[in-house]
Amino acid sequence: MTGNIEHPNVGDELHLDREMLMSLSPRVIETSTPWTEGIGRFEGPLLRAVLEAAGAQGEQVRVRALNEYEYEVPVADFQDYDVILAMTRNGEPIAVRDLGPMFVLYPFDEHPELLNETIRHRSVWHVGALHVP
C-alpha cells in the first residue's frame, strides 16, 4: 500500500504478506458473484481493517490489478459494507487465473443492491496494490 498512510514498513510503503493480511479481521463471505458459478465461500481481511492497519487517510482507495487496471473505490464502501480482500475461495488460495491472488469482494447475496455496474467496476480482481491518494 502506498500514498497517504501513517504506518509504512518498507520506506514509505506498507508491505503485507498473506499471513499479515489474514491476521487483520479475517471474514468469510458466502456469496455468488457475477464472475463465478454458484455460491462460493470466500475468506480474507476486511478492507477497512487493512486501511486501519496502514493508518490510511483518504476518501478514496485506488485499487491496482496486476495487469495495471485501476479503479478508485470510496472508503465509505468499506465502512458501509463488510467488503473483503478475498484471498481464498472454498478453502483454497485463489489462483491468478481465477481472479486471484486477491480481489475486492462485496457481500452481494447479503446486499442485492450491490449487483450493479458501479460496484462491478469497484470489485477489482488480480489485486496487486492499493494506493491512498
C-alpha positions in Angstrom: 0.0 0.0 0.0 1.2 3.4 -0.9 0.1 7.0 -0.6 -1.3 8.8 2.4 -0.6 6.2 5.1 0.8 6.6 8.6 2.3 3.1 9.2 4.8 2.2 6.4 7.2 -0.7 7.0 9.3 -0.5 3.8 10.4 3.1 3.0 7.1 5.0 2.5 5.1 1.8 1.6 3.3 -0.8 3.7 4.1 -4.3 2.6 1.8 -7.1 3.9 2.2 -10.8 3.2 -0.7 -13.3 3.2 -0.2 -14.1 6.9 -0.2 -10.5 7.9 -3.3 -9.8 5.8 -5.1 -12.8 7.3 -4.4 -11.5 10.8 -6.4 -8.3 10.1 -10.1 -9.1 10.9 -10.5 -12.1 8.5 -14.0 -12.6 7.4 -15.9 -15.3 5.5 -18.4 -14.2 2.9 -20.6 -16.9 1.3 -22.0 -15.3 -1.8 -22.5 -15.7 -5.5 -20.7 -13.2 -7.8 -21.1 -12.1 -11.4 -17.8 -13.8 -12.2 -18.1 -17.2 -10.5 -20.5 -20.1 -10.7 -22.7 -20.9 -7.7 -22.2 -19.7 -4.1 -18.6 -19.6 -3.0 -17.1 -19.4 0.5 -14.6 -16.5 0.2 -12.2 -15.5 3.0 -9.9 -12.5 3.5 -9.4 -9.4 5.6 -11.9 -6.7 5.9 -10.7 -3.9 3.7 -11.5 -1.3 6.4 -9.1 -3.3 8.7 -6.4 -3.2 6.1 -6.8 0.6 5.8 -6.8 1.0 9.6 -3.6 -1.1 9.9 -2.0 1.3 7.3 -3.2 4.4 9.0 -4.7 5.4 5.7 -6.1 8.9 5.5 -8.3 9.5 2.5 -11.7 9.3 0.9 -10.7 7.0 -1.9 -8.5 4.0 -2.5 -7.1 3.3 -5.9 -7.0 -0.5 -6.4 -4.5 -1.6 -9.0 -4.6 -5.0 -10.6 -1.6 -7.0 -11.8 -2.5 -6.0 -15.4 -2.3 -2.3 -14.4 -6.1 -1.9 -14.5 -7.0 0.7 -11.7 -10.2 1.8 -10.2 -10.9 4.3 -7.3 -13.2 2.9 -4.6 -14.7 5.2 -2.0 -13.6 4.4 1.5 -17.2 4.8 2.6 -17.9 1.4 0.8 -15.7 -0.3 3.3 -17.4 1.3 6.2 -21.0 0.7 4.9 -20.4 -3.0 3.9 -18.2 -5.9 5.0 -16.0 -5.7 1.9 -13.1 -8.1 2.0 -9.9 -8.6 0.1 -10.7 -12.2 -0.9 -7.7 -14.5 -0.7 -9.3 -17.9 -0.6 -12.3 -19.5 -2.3 -13.8 -22.7 -0.8 -10.7 -23.1 1.4 -8.1 -22.8 -1.4 -5.9 -19.8 -2.4 -7.4 -18.0 -5.3 -5.2 -18.6 -8.4 -4.3 -15.7 -10.7 -6.2 -17.4 -13.5 -9.3 -17.4 -11.2 -9.5 -13.7 -10.1 -6.5 -14.0 -7.7 -4.3 -13.7 -5.9 -6.8 -11.3 -4.3 -9.9 -9.5 -5.2 -12.2 -6.9 -3.8 -15.3 -8.7 -2.8 -18.6 -7.2 -1.8 -21.3 -9.3 0.1 -23.5 -9.5 -3.0 -26.1 -12.0 -1.7 -26.5 -10.2 1.6 -26.9 -6.9 -0.2 -28.6 -7.4 -3.6 -28.5 -3.6 -4.2 -24.7 -4.1 -4.8 -25.3 -6.0 -8.0 -24.9 -3.0 -10.3 -22.4 -1.8 -12.8 -20.7 0.7 -10.5 -19.9 -2.0 -7.8 -18.8 -4.4 -10.5 -16.1 -1.9 -11.6 -15.1 -1.5 -7.9 -14.7 -5.2 -7.5 -11.2 -5.3 -8.9 -9.6 -8.7 -9.2 -5.9 -9.7 -9.6 -5.2 -7.1 -6.9 -1.5 -6.2 -6.7 -1.5 -2.8 -4.9 -3.6 -0.3 -3.1 -2.9 3.5 -3.1 -4.5 6.1 -1.0 -4.3 9.5 -2.9 
